[in-house]
Amino acid sequence: MRRDDLAHAVRVVAAGESLLAPAVTTRLISEFTSRPAAGEMRTLDVLTARERQTLYRRFCWSRPG
């Protein structure tokens, strides 16, 4: 890694942003696009409203904004 690249990465992270390697970005996009569309997902229908609420709070609210 070049010194300039490292300095840039440190500045990005220090500013509260995230930095992903191109290979990670490619894998993430591939995984995301291979999933069924939101309208096709019915797996959460088996959960109670309280269970869905708990999942939402755990996985959506805990993400950095």
C-alpha positions, -999 to +999 in steps of 0.1 A: +000+000+000+013+034-009+018+060+018-008+084+000-034+056+000-029+049+037-032+086+045-064+088+025-079+058+042-071+072+076-087+105+068-118+088+054-123+066+085-115+095+109-143+115+092-167+087+102-170+072+067-162+036+057-138+024+032-142-009+014-117-027-009-130-031-045-131-069-040-153-065-009-176-041-028-179-065-056-189-094-033-214-072-014-231-061-046-231-097-059-247-109-027-273-081-026-284-086-062-287-123-059-313-120-032-350-120-040-368-087-044-386-073-013-420-083-026-408-119-030-396-123+005-422-140+027-400-157+052-407-132+079-444-139+077-440-168+100-428-145+128-451-127+152-453-089+151-432-087+183-405-110+168-403-088+136-401-057+158-372-072+177-354-081+145-360-046+131-346-029+163-316-052+164-306-050+128-318-016+116-314+007+145-280-006+154-266+005+120-245+037+121-263+066+106 
